[in-house]
Amino acid sequence: MLGFLIAAAAGFLTPQLEGPIVVPVMKALEGHIPVTDNEKRLIAFMVALLAAAVLAAAFNTGSVFGIIVGAILGYFGPRIFAALKTIIDGRPKSD
């Protein structure tokens, strides 16, 4: 369960990693692999998922499936929450 929570936090923090973490990684990769600007979010997600996997392994918790599901839910969590809130707010109120 802790691995799932670590991965969910990593997925949620992916957009915040684009500036401080991804730009140096992209500069390091430029000489070896062509990297475009539209791949920033993907690289940030990969770095976050790698960090979540290392932390889960260090704490000896979680499974691969739990880490993947946690990262996906963490990444798309705000969008899922907003969609569910829109659905709930749009329903007619029953008395």
PDB file as gemmi writes it, atoms N, CA and C in Angstrom:
CRYST1    1.000    1.000    1.000  90.00  90.00  90.00 P 1                      
ATOM      1  N   MET A   1       0.822  -1.195   0.000  1.00  0.00           N  
ATOM      2  CA  MET A   1       0.000   0.000   0.000  1.00  0.00           C  
ATOM      3  C   MET A   1       0.866   1.260   0.000  1.00  0.00           C  
ATOM      4  N   LEU A   2       1.974   1.215   0.723  1.00  0.00           N  
ATOM      5  CA  LEU A   2       2.854   2.374   0.761  1.00  0.00           C  
ATOM      6  C   LEU A   2       3.444   2.650  -0.617  1.00  0.00           C  
ATOM      7  N   GLY A   3       3.770   1.589  -1.371  1.00  0.00           N  
ATOM      8  CA  GLY A   3       4.283   1.763  -2.727  1.00  0.00           C  
ATOM      9  C   GLY A   3       3.266   2.445  -3.623  1.00  0.00           C  
ATOM     10  N   PHE A   4       1.994   2.079  -3.457  1.00  0.00           N  
ATOM     11  CA  PHE A   4       0.916   2.717  -4.218  1.00  0.00           C  
ATOM     12  C   PHE A   4       0.836   4.202  -3.891  1.00  0.00           C  
ATOM     13  N   LEU A   5       0.918   4.544  -2.606  1.00  0.00           N  
ATOM     14  CA  LEU A   5       0.843   5.948  -2.192  1.00  0.00           C  
ATOM     15  C   LEU A   5       2.059   6.748  -2.669  1.00  0.00           C  
ATOM     16  N   ILE A   6       3.236   6.134  -2.618  1.00  0.00           N  
ATOM     17  CA  ILE A   6       4.434   6.797  -3.123  1.00  0.00           C  
ATOM     18  C   ILE A   6       4.293   7.075  -4.614  1.00  0.00           C  
ATOM     19  N   ALA A   7       3.804   6.087  -5.360  1.00  0.00           N  
ATOM     20  CA  ALA A   7       3.638   6.246  -6.804  1.00  0.00           C  
ATOM     21  C   ALA A   7       2.546   7.263  -7.132  1.00  0.00           C  
ATOM     22  N   ALA A   8       1.478   7.277  -6.341  1.00  0.00           N  
ATOM     23  CA  ALA A   8       0.417   8.265  -6.575  1.00  0.00           C  
ATOM     24  C   ALA A   8       0.958   9.682  -6.353  1.00  0.00           C  
ATOM     25  N   ALA A   9       1.775   9.854  -5.333  1.00  0.00           N  
ATOM     26  CA  ALA A   9       2.384  11.169  -5.098  1.00  0.00           C  
ATOM     27  C   ALA A   9       3.340  11.535  -6.230  1.00  0.00           C  
ATOM     28  N   ALA A  10       4.088  10.566  -6.718  1.00  0.00           N  
ATOM     29  CA  ALA A  10       5.005  10.825  -7.832  1.00  0.00           C  
ATOM     30  C   ALA A  10       4.240  11.214  -9.087  1.00  0.00           C  
ATOM     31  N   GLY A  11       3.146  10.519  -9.362  1.00  0.00           N  
ATOM     32  CA  GLY A  11       2.334  10.870 -10.521  1.00  0.00           C  
ATOM     33  C   GLY A  11       1.725  12.248 -10.393  1.00  0.00           C  
ATOM     34  N   PHE A  12       1.282  12.584  -9.185  1.00  0.00           N  
ATOM     35  CA  PHE A  12       0.691  13.899  -8.946  1.00  0.00           C  
ATOM     36  C   PHE A  12       1.729  15.014  -9.095  1.00  0.00           C  
ATOM     37  N   LEU A  13       2.977  14.749  -8.710  1.00  0.00           N  
ATOM     38  CA  LEU A  13       4.024  15.764  -8.762  1.00  0.00           C  
ATOM     39  C   LEU A  13       4.721  15.865 -10.113  1.00  0.00           C  
ATOM     40  N   THR A  14       4.334  15.048 -11.066  1.00  0.00           N  
ATOM     41  CA  THR A  14       4.973  15.052 -12.382  1.00  0.00           C  
ATOM     42  C   THR A  14       5.024  16.435 -13.030  1.00  0.00           C  
ATOM     43  N   PRO A  15       3.939  17.218 -13.075  1.00  0.00           N  
ATOM     44  CA  PRO A  15       4.035  18.541 -13.710  1.00  0.00           C  
ATOM     45  C   PRO A  15       5.030  19.481 -13.021  1.00  0.00           C  
ATOM     46  N   GLN A  16       5.207  19.333 -11.723  1.00  0.00           N  
ATOM     47  CA  GLN A  16       6.136  20.203 -11.009  1.00  0.00           C  
ATOM     48  C   GLN A  16       7.602  19.840 -11.278  1.00  0.00           C  
ATOM     49  N   LEU A  17       7.850  18.646 -11.803  1.00  0.00           N  
ATOM     50  CA  LEU A  17       9.217  18.206 -12.084  1.00  0.00           C  
ATOM     51  C   LEU A  17       9.736  18.699 -13.424  1.00  0.00           C  
ATOM     52  N   GLU A  18       8.863  19.230 -14.261  1.00  0.00           N  
ATOM     53  CA  GLU A  18       9.280  19.619 -15.608  1.00  0.00           C  
ATOM     54  C   GLU A  18      10.392  20.659 -15.597  1.00  0.00           C  
ATOM     55  N   GLY A  19      10.315  21.651 -14.756  1.00  0.00           N  
ATOM     56  CA  GLY A  19      11.327  22.702 -14.745  1.00  0.00           C  
ATOM     57  C   GLY A  19      12.639  22.292 -14.100  1.00  0.00           C  
ATOM     58  N   PRO A  20      12.623  21.974 -12.809  1.00  0.00           N  
ATOM     59  CA  PRO A  20      13.893  21.766 -12.113  1.00  0.00           C  
ATOM     60  C   PRO A  20      14.610  20.455 -12.447  1.00  0.00           C  
ATOM     61  N   ILE A  21      13.887  19.430 -12.823  1.00  0.00           N  
ATOM     62  CA  ILE A  21      14.506  18.123 -13.036  1.00  0.00           C  
ATOM     63  C   ILE A  21      14.687  17.812 -14.519  1.00  0.00           C  
ATOM     64  N   VAL A  22      13.671  18.064 -15.313  1.00  0.00           N  
ATOM     65  CA  VAL A  22      13.668  17.601 -16.704  1.00  0.00           C  
ATOM     66  C   VAL A  22      14.604  18.411 -17.595  1.00  0.00           C  
ATOM     67  N   VAL A  23      14.688  19.707 -17.377  1.00  0.00           N  
ATOM     68  CA  VAL A  23      15.547  20.535 -18.236  1.00  0.00           C  
ATOM     69  C   VAL A  23      17.009  20.060 -18.173  1.00  0.00           C  
ATOM     70  N   PRO A  24      17.585  19.809 -16.985  1.00  0.00           N  
ATOM     71  CA  PRO A  24      18.961  19.274 -16.970  1.00  0.00           C  
ATOM     72  C   PRO A  24      19.071  17.885 -17.599  1.00  0.00           C  
ATOM     73  N   VAL A  25      18.053  17.056 -17.420  1.00  0.00           N  
ATOM     74  CA  VAL A  25      18.082  15.728 -18.037  1.00  0.00           C  
ATOM     75  C   VAL A  25      18.049  15.851 -19.554  1.00  0.00           C  
ATOM     76  N   MET A  26      17.212  16.756 -20.074  1.00  0.00           N  
ATOM     77  CA  MET A  26      17.138  16.951 -21.521  1.00  0.00           C  
ATOM     78  C   MET A  26      18.463  17.483 -22.069  1.00  0.00           C  
ATOM     79  N   LYS A  27      19.106  18.391 -21.346  1.00  0.00           N  
ATOM     80  CA  LYS A  27      20.402  18.909 -21.792  1.00  0.00           C  
ATOM     81  C   LYS A  27      21.455  17.808 -21.799  1.00  0.00           C  
ATOM     82  N   ALA A  28      21.396  16.912 -20.836  1.00  0.00           N  
ATOM     83  CA  ALA A  28      22.349  15.809 -20.787  1.00  0.00           C  
ATOM     84  C   ALA A  28      22.112  14.814 -21.924  1.00  0.00           C  
ATOM     85  N   LEU A  29      20.854  14.647 -22.326  1.00  0.00           N  
ATOM     86  CA  LEU A  29      20.523  13.703 -23.385  1.00  0.00           C  
ATOM     87  C   LEU A  29      20.702  14.262 -24.792  1.00  0.00           C  
ATOM     88  N   GLU A  30      20.751  15.592 -24.931  1.00  0.00           N  
ATOM     89  CA  GLU A  30      20.777  16.217 -26.256  1.00  0.00           C  
ATOM     90  C   GLU A  30      21.894  15.699 -27.149  1.00  0.00           C  
ATOM     91  N   GLY A  31      23.054  15.460 -26.617  1.00  0.00           N  
ATOM     92  CA  GLY A  31      24.171  14.999 -27.431  1.00  0.00           C  
ATOM     93  C   GLY A  31      24.052  13.565 -27.887  1.00  0.00           C  
ATOM     94  N   HIS A  32      23.194  12.781 -27.212  1.00  0.00           N  
ATOM     95  CA  HIS A  32      23.104  11.356 -27.509  1.00  0.00           C  
ATOM     96  C   HIS A  32      21.787  10.949 -28.164  1.00  0.00           C  
ATOM     97  N   ILE A  33      20.702  11.559 -27.710  1.00  0.00           N  
ATOM     98  CA  ILE A  33      19.362  11.201 -28.171  1.00  0.00           C  
ATOM     99  C   ILE A  33      18.627  12.479 -28.536  1.00  0.00           C  
ATOM    100  N   PRO A  34      17.988  12.516 -29.703  1.00  0.00           N  
ATOM    101  CA  PRO A  34      17.197  13.711 -30.016  1.00  0.00           C  
ATOM    102  C   PRO A  34      15.937  13.763 -29.139  1.00  0.00           C  
ATOM    103  N   VAL A  35      15.775  14.860 -28.408  1.00  0.00           N  
ATOM    104  CA  VAL A  35      14.633  15.038 -27.511  1.00  0.00           C  
ATOM    105  C   VAL A  35      13.935  16.339 -27.897  1.00  0.00           C  
ATOM    106  N   THR A  36      12.627  16.262 -28.102  1.00  0.00           N  
ATOM    107  CA  THR A  36      11.864  17.458 -28.457  1.00  0.00           C  
ATOM    108  C   THR A  36      11.183  18.034 -27.216  1.00  0.00           C  
ATOM    109  N   ASP A  37      10.731  19.273 -27.332  1.00  0.00           N  
ATOM    110  CA  ASP A  37      10.099  19.944 -26.190  1.00  0.00           C  
ATOM    111  C   ASP A  37       8.782  19.301 -25.778  1.00  0.00           C  
ATOM    112  N   ASN A  38       8.073  18.682 -26.737  1.00  0.00           N  
ATOM    113  CA  ASN A  38       6.793  18.081 -26.374  1.00  0.00           C  
ATOM    114  C   ASN A  38       6.970  16.765 -25.612  1.00  0.00           C  
ATOM    115  N   GLU A  39       8.193  16.331 -25.393  1.00  0.00           N  
ATOM    116  CA  GLU A  39       8.450  15.123 -24.614  1.00  0.00           C  
ATOM    117  C   GLU A  39       8.828  15.426 -23.163  1.00  0.00           C  
ATOM    118  N   LYS A  40       8.753  16.685 -22.770  1.00  0.00           N  
ATOM    119  CA  LYS A  40       9.100  17.067 -21.401  1.00  0.00           C  
ATOM    120  C   LYS A  40       8.251  16.353 -20.364  1.00  0.00           C  
ATOM    121  N   ARG A  41       6.945  16.331 -20.574  1.00  0.00           N  
ATOM    122  CA  ARG A  41       6.046  15.710 -19.592  1.00  0.00           C  
ATOM    123  C   ARG A  41       6.314  14.212 -19.480  1.00  0.00           C  
ATOM    124  N   LEU A  42       6.610  13.569 -20.610  1.00  0.00           N  
ATOM    125  CA  LEU A  42       6.916  12.141 -20.593  1.00  0.00           C  
ATOM    126  C   LEU A  42       8.190  11.864 -19.807  1.00  0.00           C  
ATOM    127  N   ILE A  43       9.210  12.666 -20.026  1.00  0.00           N  
ATOM    128  CA  ILE A  43      10.459  12.486 -19.289  1.00  0.00           C  
ATOM    129  C   ILE A  43      10.231  12.738 -17.799  1.00  0.00           C  
ATOM    130  N   ALA A  44       9.434  13.742 -17.468  1.00  0.00           N  
ATOM    131  CA  ALA A  44       9.122  14.012 -16.064  1.00  0.00           C  
ATOM    132  C   ALA A  44       8.397  12.833 -15.431  1.00  0.00           C  
ATOM    133  N   PHE A  45       7.456  12.226 -16.165  1.00  0.00           N  
ATOM    134  CA  PHE A  45       6.729  11.073 -15.648  1.00  0.00           C  
ATOM    135  C   PHE A  45       7.668   9.882 -15.453  1.00  0.00           C  
ATOM    136  N   MET A  46       8.593   9.693 -16.384  1.00  0.00           N  
ATOM    137  CA  MET A  46       9.539   8.585 -16.257  1.00  0.00           C  
ATOM    138  C   MET A  46      10.457   8.785 -15.055  1.00  0.00           C  
ATOM    139  N   VAL A  47      10.918  10.011 -14.843  1.00  0.00           N  
ATOM    140  CA  VAL A  47      11.780  10.297 -13.690  1.00  0.00           C  
ATOM    141  C   VAL A  47      11.008  10.090 -12.389  1.00  0.00           C  
ATOM    142  N   ALA A  48       9.765  10.556 -12.347  1.00  0.00           N  
ATOM    143  CA  ALA A  48       8.940  10.389 -11.142  1.00  0.00           C  
ATOM    144  C   ALA A  48       8.658   8.912 -10.875  1.00  0.00           C  
ATOM    145  N   LEU A  49       8.380   8.160 -11.926  1.00  0.00           N  
ATOM    146  CA  LEU A  49       8.105   6.735 -11.759  1.00  0.00           C  
ATOM    147  C   LEU A  49       9.355   5.977 -11.323  1.00  0.00           C  
ATOM    148  N   LEU A  50      10.493   6.373 -11.848  1.00  0.00           N  
ATOM    149  CA  LEU A  50      11.754   5.763 -11.424  1.00  0.00           C  
ATOM    150  C   LEU A  50      12.026   6.052  -9.948  1.00  0.00           C  
ATOM    151  N   ALA A  51      11.798   7.296  -9.530  1.00  0.00           N  
ATOM    152  CA  ALA A  51      11.992   7.654  -8.118  1.00  0.00           C  
ATOM    153  C   ALA A  51      11.017   6.883  -7.225  1.00  0.00           C  
ATOM    154  N   ALA A  52       9.770   6.733  -7.669  1.00  0.00           N  
ATOM    155  CA  ALA A  52       8.791   5.974  -6.891  1.00  0.00           C  
ATOM    156  C   ALA A  52       9.198   4.507  -6.777  1.00  0.00           C  
ATOM    157  N   ALA A  53       9.719   3.948  -7.855  1.00  0.00           N  
ATOM    158  CA  ALA A  53      10.154   2.553  -7.820  1.00  0.00           C  
ATOM    159  C   ALA A  53      11.343   2.367  -6.879  1.00  0.00           C  
ATOM    160  N   VAL A  54      12.270   3.299  -6.893  1.00  0.00           N  
ATOM    161  CA  VAL A  54      13.427   3.210  -5.995  1.00  0.00           C  
ATOM    162  C   VAL A  54      12.987   3.324  -4.540  1.00  0.00           C  
ATOM    163  N   LEU A  55      12.087   4.271  -4.251  1.00  0.00           N  
ATOM    164  CA  LEU A  55      11.590   4.407  -2.870  1.00  0.00           C  
ATOM    165  C   LEU A  55      10.805   3.182  -2.426  1.00  0.00           C  
ATOM    166  N   ALA A  56       9.978   2.636  -3.313  1.00  0.00           N  
ATOM    167  CA  ALA A  56       9.214   1.437  -2.967  1.00  0.00           C  
ATOM    168  C   ALA A  56      10.145   0.253  -2.721  1.00  0.00           C  
ATOM    169  N   ALA A  57      11.204   0.156  -3.515  1.00  0.00           N  
ATOM    170  CA  ALA A  57      12.170  -0.926  -3.302  1.00  0.00           C  
ATOM    171  C   ALA A  57      12.957  -0.706  -2.008  1.00  0.00           C  
ATOM    172  N   ALA A  58      13.276   0.549  -1.701  1.00  0.00           N  
ATOM    173  CA  ALA A  58      14.022   0.839  -0.473  1.00  0.00           C  
ATOM    174  C   ALA A  58      13.205   0.493   0.770  1.00  0.00           C  
ATOM    175  N   PHE A  59      11.899   0.741   0.708  1.00  0.00           N  
ATOM    176  CA  PHE A  59      11.031   0.411   1.830  1.00  0.00           C  
ATOM    177  C   PHE A  59      10.470  -0.999   1.745  1.00  0.00           C  
ATOM    178  N   ASN A  60      10.832  -1.716   0.675  1.00  0.00           N  
ATOM    179  CA  ASN A  60      10.388  -3.095   0.459  1.00  0.00           C  
ATOM    180  C   ASN A  60       8.867  -3.198   0.549  1.00  0.00           C  
ATOM    181  N   THR A  61       8.192  -2.347  -0.194  1.00  0.00           N  
ATOM    182  CA  THR A  61       6.742  -2.306  -0.155  1.00  0.00           C  
ATOM    183  C   THR A  61       6.185  -2.158  -1.566  1.00  0.00           C  
ATOM    184  N   GLY A  62       4.973  -2.589  -1.747  1.00  0.00           N  
ATOM    185  CA  GLY A  62       4.290  -2.408  -3.022  1.00  0.00           C  
ATOM    186  C   GLY A  62       4.677  -3.444  -4.051  1.00  0.00           C  
ATOM    187  N   SER A  63       3.822  -3.553  -5.049  1.00  0.00           N  
ATOM    188  CA  SER A  63       4.085  -4.432  -6.177  1.00  0.00           C  
ATOM    189  C   SER A  63       4.202  -3.569  -7.426  1.00  0.00           C  
ATOM    190  N   VAL A  64       4.654  -4.186  -8.495  1.00  0.00           N  
ATOM    191  CA  VAL A  64       4.777  -3.448  -9.756  1.00  0.00           C  
ATOM    192  C   VAL A  64       3.416  -2.926 -10.192  1.00  0.00           C  
ATOM    193  N   PHE A  65       2.400  -3.756 -10.075  1.00  0.00           N  
ATOM    194  CA  PHE A  65       1.054  -3.345 -10.469  1.00  0.00           C  
ATOM    195  C   PHE A  65       0.557  -2.174  -9.626  1.00  0.00           C  
ATOM    196  N   GLY A  66       0.776  -2.235  -8.327  1.00  0.00           N  
ATOM    197  CA  GLY A  66       0.354  -1.158  -7.449  1.00  0.00           C  
ATOM    198  C   GLY A  66       1.071   0.148  -7.736  1.00  0.00           C  
ATOM    199  N   ILE A  67       2.353   0.056  -8.068  1.00  0.00           N  
ATOM    200  CA  ILE A  67       3.120   1.257  -8.383  1.00  0.00           C  
ATOM    201  C   ILE A  67       2.632   1.871  -9.689  1.00  0.00           C  
ATOM    202  N   ILE A  68       2.368   1.052 -10.686  1.00  0.00           N  
ATOM    203  CA  ILE A  68       1.888   1.568 -11.976  1.00  0.00           C  
ATOM    204  C   ILE A  68       0.505   2.190 -11.828  1.00  0.00           C  
ATOM    205  N   VAL A  69      -0.399   1.502 -11.152  1.00  0.00           N  
ATOM    206  CA  VAL A  69      -1.753   2.041 -10.962  1.00  0.00           C  
ATOM    207  C   VAL A  69      -1.703   3.322 -10.130  1.00  0.00           C  
ATOM    208  N   GLY A  70      -0.884   3.337  -9.098  1.00  0.00           N  
ATOM    209  CA  GLY A  70      -0.755   4.540  -8.281  1.00  0.00           C  
ATOM    210  C   GLY A  70      -0.223   5.719  -9.076  1.00  0.00           C  
ATOM    211  N   ALA A  71       0.769   5.488  -9.915  1.00  0.00           N  
ATOM    212  CA  ALA A  71       1.330   6.571 -10.726  1.00  0.00           C  
ATOM    213  C   ALA A  71       0.311   7.094 -11.727  1.00  0.00           C  
ATOM    214  N   ILE A  72      -0.427   6.199 -12.349  1.00  0.00           N  
ATOM    215  CA  ILE A  72      -1.444   6.625 -13.321  1.00  0.00           C  
ATOM    216  C   ILE A  72      -2.553   7.405 -12.627  1.00  0.00           C  
ATOM    217  N   LEU A  73      -3.027   6.897 -11.495  1.00  0.00           N  
ATOM    218  CA  LEU A  73      -4.077   7.614 -10.766  1.00  0.00           C  
ATOM    219  C   LEU A  73      -3.567   8.943 -10.217  1.00  0.00           C  
ATOM    220  N   GLY A  74      -2.327   8.981  -9.793  1.00  0.00           N  
ATOM    221  CA  GLY A  74      -1.762  10.238  -9.317  1.00  0.00           C  
ATOM    222  C   GLY A  74      -1.630  11.259 -10.430  1.00  0.00           C  
ATOM    223  N   TYR A  75      -1.244  10.793 -11.610  1.00  0.00           N  
ATOM    224  CA  TYR A  75      -1.066  11.697 -12.742  1.00  0.00           C  
ATOM    225  C   TYR A  75      -2.406  12.241 -13.233  1.00  0.00           C  
ATOM    226  N   PHE A  76      -3.386  11.351 -13.376  1.00  0.00           N  
ATOM    227  CA  PHE A  76      -4.689  11.758 -13.892  1.00  0.00           C  
ATOM    228  C   PHE A  76      -5.692  12.077 -12.786  1.00  0.00           C  
ATOM    229  N   GLY A  77      -5.292  11.999 -11.526  1.00  0.00           N  
ATOM    230  CA  GLY A  77      -6.190  12.221 -10.406  1.00  0.00           C  
ATOM    231  C   GLY A  77      -6.940  13.538 -10.432  1.00  0.00           C  
ATOM    232  N   PRO A  78      -6.259  14.668 -10.629  1.00  0.00           N  
ATOM    233  CA  PRO A  78      -7.001  15.939 -10.662  1.00  0.00           C  
ATOM    234  C   PRO A  78      -8.034  15.994 -11.784  1.00  0.00           C  
ATOM    235  N   ARG A  79      -7.727  15.419 -12.923  1.00  0.00           N  
ATOM    236  CA  ARG A  79      -8.687  15.406 -14.036  1.00  0.00           C  
ATOM    237  C   ARG A  79      -9.872  14.493 -13.730  1.00  0.00           C  
ATOM    238  N   ILE A  80      -9.588  13.337 -13.140  1.00  0.00           N  
ATOM    239  CA  ILE A  80     -10.667  12.410 -12.778  1.00  0.00           C  
ATOM    240  C   ILE A  80     -11.565  13.048 -11.730  1.00  0.00           C  
ATOM    241  N   PHE A  81     -10.956  13.687 -10.723  1.00  0.00           N  
ATOM    242  CA  PHE A  81     -11.729  14.345  -9.675  1.00  0.00           C  
ATOM    243  C   PHE A  81     -12.608  15.446 -10.251  1.00  0.00           C  
ATOM    244  N   ALA A  82     -12.046  16.261 -11.160  1.00  0.00           N  
ATOM    245  CA  ALA A  82     -12.828  17.345 -11.771  1.00  0.00           C  
ATOM    246  C   ALA A  82     -13.979  16.793 -12.603  1.00  0.00           C  
ATOM    247  N   ALA A  83     -13.742  15.708 -13.326  1.00  0.00           N  
ATOM    248  CA  ALA A  83     -14.808  15.109 -14.135  1.00  0.00           C  
ATOM    249  C   ALA A  83     -15.917  14.551 -13.251  1.00  0.00           C  
ATOM    250  N   LEU A  84     -15.550  13.862 -12.174  1.00  0.00           N  
ATOM    251  CA  LEU A  84     -16.558  13.323 -11.264  1.00  0.00           C  
ATOM    252  C   LEU A  84     -17.339  14.440 -10.576  1.00  0.00           C  
ATOM    253  N   LYS A  85     -16.654  15.517 -10.217  1.00  0.00           N  
ATOM    254  CA  LYS A  85     -17.334  16.641  -9.584  1.00  0.00           C  
ATOM    255  C   LYS A  85     -18.326  17.282 -10.544  1.00  0.00           C  
ATOM    256  N   THR A  86     -17.938  17.409 -11.813  1.00  0.00           N  
ATOM    257  CA  THR A  86     -18.846  17.958 -12.817  1.00  0.00           C  
ATOM    258  C   THR A  86     -20.067  17.073 -12.986  1.00  0.00           C  
ATOM    259  N   ILE A  87     -19.866  15.770 -12.994  1.00  0.00           N  
ATOM    260  CA  ILE A  87     -20.987  14.832 -13.134  1.00  0.00           C  
ATOM    261  C   ILE A  87     -21.916  14.936 -11.930  1.00  0.00           C  
ATOM    262  N   ILE A  88     -21.331  14.979 -10.731  1.00  0.00           N  
ATOM    263  CA  ILE A  88     -22.152  15.043  -9.520  1.00  0.00           C  
ATOM    264  C   ILE A  88     -22.893  16.375  -9.423  1.00  0.00           C  
ATOM    265  N   ASP A  89     -22.223  17.473  -9.765  1.00  0.00           N  
ATOM    266  CA  ASP A  89     -22.867  18.784  -9.704  1.00  0.00           C  
ATOM    267  C   ASP A  89     -23.958  18.932 -10.763  1.00  0.00           C  
ATOM    268  N   GLY A  90     -23.837  18.222 -11.867  1.00  0.00           N  
ATOM    269  CA  GLY A  90     -24.826  18.336 -12.932  1.00  0.00           C  
ATOM    270  C   GLY A  90     -26.053  17.475 -12.738  1.00  0.00           C  
ATOM    271  N   ARG A  91     -26.002  16.565 -11.785  1.00  0.00           N  
ATOM    272  CA  ARG A  91     -27.169  15.702 -11.545  1.00  0.00           C  
ATOM    273  C   ARG A  91     -28.285  16.479 -10.884  1.00  0.00           C  
ATOM    274  N   PRO A  92     -29.527  16.176 -11.254  1.00  0.00           N  
ATOM    275  CA  PRO A  92     -30.638  16.832 -10.556  1.00  0.00           C  
ATOM    276  C   PRO A  92     -30.708  16.362  -9.112  1.00  0.00           C  
ATOM    277  N   LYS A  93     -31.017  17.283  -8.233  1.00  0.00           N  
ATOM    278  CA  LYS A  93     -31.080  16.961  -6.802  1.00  0.00           C  
ATOM    279  C   LYS A  93     -32.424  16.317  -6.498  1.00  0.00           C  
ATOM    280  N   SER A  94     -32.357  15.208  -5.788  1.00  0.00           N  
ATOM    281  CA  SER A  94     -33.591  14.526  -5.400  1.00  0.00           C  
ATOM    282  C   SER A  94     -33.929  14.895  -3.967  1.00  0.00           C  
ATOM    283  N   ASP A  95     -35.205  15.022  -3.697  1.00  0.00           N  
ATOM    284  CA  ASP A  95     -35.649  15.401  -2.350  1.00  0.00           C  
ATOM    285  C   ASP A  95     -35.956  14.214  -1.520  1.00  0.00           C  
TER     286      ASP A  95                                                      
END                                                                             
